Amino acid sequence: MLFASQVLYRLIEGAFFAQRGLSFMFLESKITEAILMQSIKNDIPVLPIHDSFITTQKNEPWLKDTMKAEYQKLLSFEPLIH
C-alpha cells in the first residue's frame, strides 16, 4: 500500500517520512491557542474539537473573523474557511 502511494504520487514522494506533519500540527496548535485566547479576552464561549470550533450562533461571525485573522497573522495569507 505504501509503495503504491509512493509510485502514484511521485511529485510528493520526498514528503513521505519527512516529519512535516508535526510542523503542521504545531502551527495548527498555535492558531488554536490564539483563537482561544481571543475568546477568553472577549468573554465568548468557544469549544475546540479536533480541527473545528463550536460557539453560539450569535458568535459565529466573530469566530470566523478571528480564525481568519489569527491564521493570517501566523502564516501571512488569508485562509479559505467554509
Secondary structure as GFF3:
##gff-version 3
##sequence-region A 1 82
A	DSSP	alpha_helix	2	8	.	.	.	ID=ss1
A	DSSP	three_ten_helix	10	15	.	.	.	ID=ss2
A	DSSP	alpha_helix	20	41	.	.	.	ID=ss3
A	DSSP	beta_strand	46	49	.	.	.	ID=ss4
A	DSSP	beta_strand	52	55	.	.	.	ID=ss5
A	DSSP	three_ten_helix	57	59	.	.	.	ID=ss6
A	DSSP	alpha_helix	60	75	.	.	.	ID=ss7
###
